[in-house]
Amino acid sequence: MLNKTMQSVVLKLLYLVASLKYPKIEKDYRYFIRDNYFCRINQTKYLFRDYIKKDKYKVISYKGEFDQELRYVIPFAYWHYLNGTLKKTISCRNTKELYFFSDNHEERFEERDWEFSYSNYEFPNMTHSNSFSFSKWKRVPYKQHFKNDVFVYEKPLLVISNKFNIEWDSAPLNFLGIEDLEKIISLYRSKYQIVYNRPLPTQIITDNSETLDLNEYSWLRENHPEVLLVNDLYEQHRSIVNNFNHLQLMVYSNCNHFISMHGGTAALASCFGGVNFILSKGNPKEVHLNEFSTIFPALSGARIIHASSTDSLFEQLEKVL
């Protein structure tokens, strides 16, 4: 176990390594790569218990961003489950189904802390990077586990996973407005059973991203009653689902076509195979570090198609759907 002084020295050396290895990557992003290097080094202290003793010792506790939980934490927990070393998992409210494989899961936290991951090196991957370690990371079989006969329709599903949140302390950037929704529905309603999903703050645990009102629900009900709303499905099927996340897992497991937005919606939609069109504008870390070609498809083997603008999204939809 390194003391704080030694840890600081090692982190500086690892930043130097990242800088020498990736001189073209922005300086600020090298800190993320450095942190992931240190995460992997930190795992060496568990070599004996993970690979030789293999007792049920591992307690995995997380209350950070939903995106990172899906990408890094739950696959790490699933690896420990398969390895026979998982003792307990701890997360936020309404996450039991996400950790369906855990025999001892506690829903301890009532809110997420987006800064939780900073200086948290207990996971082999914990932040953005241009490469990831999959030695203690296993794809979670959500689709196989939650596939069902309830959410089956005459036409194949197309899930639109939207959001309308404050992003990076600024106005919403990655979202589909009513005009965009009208275009998608008009183009694809004859071929697909469209399901629209934009979780409300009362349905999921949020972090620092304030959810705003897009006013699309009343518009959809009035103009496109053929579109299924996940909010309505939740009310209709309360007798068979434990919470909103459980419903999402069940609906998504029956779907092979997703349109999602940058962040947690994109990560969740990437966990179910098929094809996932991700609207991610600008040059965020995921794009800069090529994560839509690495960690996102690794989540389920899904085909990930990144669109950097709404126009690009429609171009990609026209090519594939």
C-alpha positions as CSV (number, residue, x, y, z in Angstrom):
1,M,0.0,0.0,0.0
2,L,1.6,3.3,-1.1
3,N,1.6,6.3,1.2
4,K,0.4,9.6,-0.2
5,T,4.0,10.8,-0.9
6,M,4.8,7.6,-2.9
7,Q,1.5,7.7,-4.7
8,S,2.1,11.3,-5.8
9,V,5.5,10.3,-7.1
10,V,4.1,7.3,-9.0
11,L,1.3,9.4,-10.5
12,K,3.8,12.0,-11.8
13,L,5.9,9.2,-13.4
14,L,2.8,7.7,-15.0
15,Y,1.8,11.1,-16.4
16,L,5.3,11.3,-17.9
17,V,4.8,7.9,-19.4
18,A,1.5,8.9,-20.9
19,S,3.0,12.1,-22.2
20,L,5.8,10.3,-23.9
21,K,3.6,7.6,-25.3
22,Y,0.8,9.9,-26.5
23,P,2.4,13.3,-27.2
24,K,-0.5,14.3,-29.6
25,I,-3.2,13.8,-26.9
26,E,-4.2,17.0,-25.1
27,K,-2.4,17.5,-21.8
28,D,-5.5,17.4,-19.7
29,Y,-6.6,14.1,-21.2
30,R,-3.2,12.5,-20.3
31,Y,-4.3,12.8,-16.6
32,F,-7.1,10.4,-17.3
33,I,-4.8,7.9,-19.0
34,R,-2.4,8.3,-16.1
35,D,-5.2,7.5,-13.6
36,N,-6.2,4.4,-15.4
37,Y,-2.5,3.3,-15.4
38,F,-2.5,3.7,-11.7
39,C,-5.8,1.8,-11.3
40,R,-4.2,-1.2,-13.0
41,I,-1.1,-1.0,-10.9
42,N,-3.3,-0.8,-7.8
43,Q,-4.9,-4.1,-8.7
44,T,-1.7,-6.0,-8.1
45,K,-2.3,-5.8,-4.3
46,Y,-5.2,-8.2,-4.9
47,L,-3.3,-10.8,-6.9
48,F,-3.2,-13.4,-4.1
49,R,-6.8,-13.2,-3.2
50,D,-8.1,-12.9,-6.8
51,Y,-6.1,-15.7,-8.3
52,I,-4.9,-18.0,-5.6
53,K,-7.0,-17.8,-2.4
54,K,-10.2,-16.9,-4.3
55,D,-12.4,-16.4,-1.3
56,K,-15.5,-14.3,-1.3
57,Y,-14.0,-11.1,-0.1
58,K,-14.7,-8.3,-2.6
59,V,-17.1,-5.6,-1.5
60,I,-17.7,-3.2,-4.4
61,S,-19.3,0.1,-3.5
62,Y,-20.1,2.9,-6.0
63,K,-22.2,6.1,-6.0
64,G,-20.7,8.0,-9.0
65,E,-22.0,8.7,-12.4
66,F,-24.3,6.1,-14.0
67,D,-22.3,6.1,-17.2
68,Q,-19.1,5.0,-15.4
69,E,-21.0,2.4,-13.4
70,L,-22.2,0.7,-16.5
71,R,-18.9,1.0,-18.3
72,Y,-16.5,0.1,-15.5
73,V,-18.0,-0.9,-12.2
74,I,-20.6,-3.5,-13.0
75,P,-18.4,-5.4,-15.5
76,F,-15.8,-5.4,-12.7
77,A,-18.3,-6.8,-10.2
78,Y,-19.5,-9.4,-12.7
79,W,-15.9,-10.5,-13.2
80,H,-15.6,-11.1,-9.4
81,Y,-18.9,-12.9,-9.5
82,L,-17.6,-15.3,-12.2
83,N,-14.3,-15.5,-10.3
84,G,-16.0,-16.6,-7.1
85,T,-14.6,-13.6,-5.2
86,L,-17.6,-11.3,-5.0
87,K,-18.9,-10.8,-1.5
88,K,-21.2,-7.8,-1.7
89,T,-22.2,-4.9,-4.0
90,I,-23.3,-1.5,-2.9
91,S,-24.8,1.2,-5.1
92,C,-27.7,3.7,-5.4
93,R,-31.4,3.1,-5.1
94,N,-33.1,1.1,-7.8
95,T,-29.9,-0.7,-9.0
96,K,-30.6,-4.3,-7.7
97,E,-31.6,-5.4,-11.2
98,L,-28.4,-3.9,-12.7
99,Y,-26.5,-6.2,-10.3
100,F,-28.8,-9.2,-10.8
101,F,-25.9,-11.6,-10.4
102,S,-25.0,-10.3,-6.9
103,D,-26.5,-12.4,-4.1
104,N,-25.8,-9.5,-1.7
105,H,-26.7,-6.1,-3.1
106,E,-27.4,-3.1,-1.0
107,E,-29.1,0.0,-2.3
108,R,-27.5,2.5,0.1
109,F,-27.2,5.8,-1.7
110,E,-30.0,8.2,-2.5
111,E,-28.0,10.5,-4.9
112,R,-25.0,10.2,-7.2
113,D,-21.8,12.1,-6.7
114,W,-20.2,13.0,-10.1
115,E,-16.8,13.6,-8.3
116,F,-16.8,10.2,-6.7
117,S,-14.5,8.7,-9.3
118,Y,-11.7,11.3,-8.8
119,S,-8.8,9.7,-7.0
120,N,-10.7,6.4,-6.7
121,Y,-8.3,3.8,-7.9
122,E,-10.1,0.6,-6.6
123,F,-11.4,-0.3,-10.1
124,P,-9.2,-1.4,-13.0
125,N,-10.8,1.2,-15.2
126,M,-12.4,4.2,-13.7
127,T,-12.2,7.1,-16.1
128,H,-11.8,8.1,-19.7
129,S,-8.9,6.6,-21.6
130,N,-7.7,5.6,-25.0
131,S,-7.2,2.0,-23.8
132,F,-8.8,-0.2,-21.2
133,S,-7.9,-3.2,-19.2
134,F,-10.2,-6.2,-19.7
135,S,-8.4,-8.6,-17.4
136,K,-10.9,-8.0,-14.6
137,W,-13.8,-6.9,-16.8
138,K,-16.6,-9.1,-18.1
139,R,-19.5,-8.3,-20.3
140,V,-22.7,-8.4,-18.3
141,P,-25.4,-10.5,-20.2
142,Y,-28.3,-8.2,-19.7
143,K,-30.0,-9.1,-22.9
144,Q,-30.0,-12.8,-22.2
145,H,-31.1,-12.4,-18.6
146,F,-33.9,-9.9,-19.1
147,K,-35.3,-11.0,-22.5
148,N,-39.0,-11.5,-22.2
149,D,-42.3,-12.2,-23.9
150,V,-44.0,-9.1,-22.5
151,F,-42.6,-6.3,-24.6
152,V,-43.0,-8.0,-28.0
153,Y,-44.8,-6.3,-30.9
154,E,-45.7,-7.0,-34.5
155,K,-42.8,-4.8,-35.7
156,P,-39.2,-4.8,-34.3
157,L,-38.5,-2.2,-31.7
158,L,-36.7,1.0,-32.2
159,V,-35.9,2.7,-28.9
160,I,-35.2,6.5,-28.9
161,S,-33.4,7.1,-25.6
162,N,-33.4,10.9,-25.3
163,K,-32.4,13.4,-22.6
164,F,-32.7,17.1,-22.0
165,N,-30.2,18.0,-19.2
166,I,-27.7,20.7,-18.2
167,E,-24.4,19.4,-19.7
168,W,-21.0,20.5,-18.4
169,D,-22.7,23.4,-16.5
170,S,-24.1,24.7,-19.8
171,A,-27.4,24.5,-21.7
172,P,-28.5,21.1,-23.1
173,L,-26.5,20.0,-26.1
174,N,-27.1,16.4,-26.9
175,F,-30.8,15.9,-27.3
176,L,-33.5,15.4,-29.9
177,G,-36.1,18.2,-30.1
178,I,-39.7,17.9,-31.2
179,E,-38.8,18.6,-34.8
180,D,-36.2,15.9,-34.8
181,L,-38.6,13.4,-33.2
182,E,-41.2,14.2,-35.8
183,K,-38.8,13.4,-38.5
184,I,-37.6,10.1,-37.0
185,I,-41.2,9.0,-36.3
186,S,-42.4,9.9,-39.8
187,L,-39.5,8.0,-41.4
188,Y,-39.5,4.8,-39.4
189,R,-42.9,4.2,-37.8
190,S,-44.0,2.0,-40.7
191,K,-41.0,-0.4,-40.2
192,Y,-40.5,-0.2,-36.4
193,Q,-42.5,-0.1,-33.3
194,I,-41.0,3.1,-31.9
195,V,-40.5,3.3,-28.1
196,Y,-39.6,6.7,-26.6
197,N,-37.7,7.0,-23.4
198,R,-36.6,10.1,-21.5
199,P,-36.5,9.3,-17.8
200,L,-37.8,11.9,-15.4
201,P,-35.9,12.9,-12.2
202,T,-38.4,11.1,-10.1
203,Q,-37.7,7.8,-11.9
204,I,-33.9,7.6,-11.7
205,I,-31.1,8.8,-9.4
206,T,-29.5,11.9,-10.9
207,D,-26.1,13.5,-10.3
208,N,-25.2,17.1,-10.9
209,S,-27.0,17.4,-14.3
210,E,-30.3,19.2,-13.8
211,T,-33.1,17.7,-15.9
212,L,-35.2,20.3,-17.9
213,D,-38.6,20.0,-19.5
214,L,-38.7,19.3,-23.2
215,N,-42.5,19.4,-23.3
216,E,-42.5,16.5,-25.7
217,Y,-44.7,14.0,-23.8
218,S,-48.0,15.8,-24.4
219,W,-47.0,16.4,-28.0
220,L,-46.3,12.7,-28.5
221,R,-49.5,11.6,-27.0
222,E,-51.5,14.1,-29.1
223,N,-49.7,13.7,-32.4
224,H,-48.2,10.2,-32.3
225,P,-50.2,7.8,-30.2
226,E,-48.6,5.0,-32.1
227,V,-45.3,5.7,-30.3
228,L,-45.0,3.8,-27.0
229,L,-43.8,5.9,-24.1
230,V,-41.7,4.1,-21.5
231,N,-43.3,6.3,-18.8
232,D,-46.7,4.9,-19.8
233,L,-45.3,1.3,-20.0
234,Y,-44.0,1.8,-16.4
235,E,-47.4,2.6,-15.1
236,Q,-49.1,-0.2,-17.1
237,H,-46.7,-2.8,-15.9
238,R,-46.0,-1.9,-12.3
239,S,-47.1,-5.3,-11.2
240,I,-44.2,-7.0,-12.9
241,V,-41.4,-4.5,-12.7
242,N,-39.7,-3.5,-9.5
243,N,-38.6,0.0,-10.6
244,F,-37.9,2.1,-13.6
245,N,-34.4,0.6,-14.3
246,H,-36.0,-2.8,-14.2
247,L,-38.5,-1.8,-16.9
248,Q,-35.7,-0.3,-19.0
249,L,-33.7,-3.5,-18.8
250,M,-36.8,-5.5,-19.9
251,V,-37.7,-3.3,-22.8
252,Y,-34.1,-2.8,-24.0
253,S,-33.5,-6.6,-23.9
254,N,-36.1,-7.1,-26.6
255,C,-34.6,-4.4,-28.9
256,N,-31.9,-4.4,-31.5
257,H,-32.1,-0.7,-32.7
258,F,-31.3,2.3,-30.5
259,I,-30.9,6.0,-30.9
260,S,-29.3,7.4,-27.8
261,M,-27.6,10.6,-26.5
262,H,-24.1,11.2,-25.1
263,G,-23.8,10.0,-21.5
264,G,-25.6,7.4,-19.5
265,T,-28.4,6.9,-22.1
266,A,-25.7,6.0,-24.6
267,A,-24.0,3.6,-22.2
268,L,-27.2,1.8,-21.3
269,A,-28.3,1.4,-24.9
270,S,-24.9,0.0,-25.7
271,C,-25.4,-3.0,-23.3
272,F,-27.9,-4.9,-25.5
273,G,-26.3,-5.7,-28.8
274,G,-27.7,-4.7,-32.1
275,V,-26.9,-1.2,-33.3
276,N,-26.8,2.0,-31.3
277,F,-26.7,5.4,-32.9
278,I,-25.1,7.8,-30.4
279,L,-25.5,11.6,-30.8
280,S,-22.5,13.1,-29.3
281,K,-21.7,16.6,-30.4
282,G,-18.5,18.6,-30.2
283,N,-15.3,16.9,-29.3
284,P,-15.9,15.3,-25.9
285,K,-13.5,13.0,-24.2
286,E,-15.2,9.9,-25.6
287,V,-14.6,11.1,-29.2
288,H,-11.1,12.5,-28.5
289,L,-10.0,9.2,-27.0
290,N,-11.9,7.0,-29.5
291,E,-14.1,5.3,-26.8
292,F,-17.0,4.7,-29.2
293,S,-14.7,2.2,-30.9
294,T,-13.4,0.6,-27.7
295,I,-15.3,0.4,-24.4
296,F,-18.8,1.1,-25.8
297,P,-18.9,-1.8,-28.3
298,A,-17.2,-4.0,-25.6
299,L,-20.3,-3.7,-23.4
300,S,-22.3,-6.1,-25.5
301,G,-20.8,-6.4,-29.0
302,A,-23.2,-3.7,-30.2
303,R,-22.4,-1.8,-33.4
304,I,-21.8,1.7,-32.3
305,I,-22.4,4.5,-34.8
306,H,-21.3,7.9,-33.6
307,A,-23.0,11.1,-35.0
308,S,-21.4,14.4,-34.2
309,S,-24.4,16.4,-35.3
310,T,-28.2,16.0,-35.8
311,D,-27.7,16.1,-39.6
312,S,-25.0,13.4,-39.3
313,L,-27.4,11.3,-37.2
314,F,-30.1,11.3,-39.9
315,E,-27.5,10.5,-42.6
316,Q,-26.4,7.4,-40.6
317,L,-30.0,6.4,-39.9
318,E,-30.8,6.5,-43.6
319,K,-27.8,4.3,-44.4
320,V,-28.6,1.6,-41.8
321,L,-32.3,1.5,-40.8
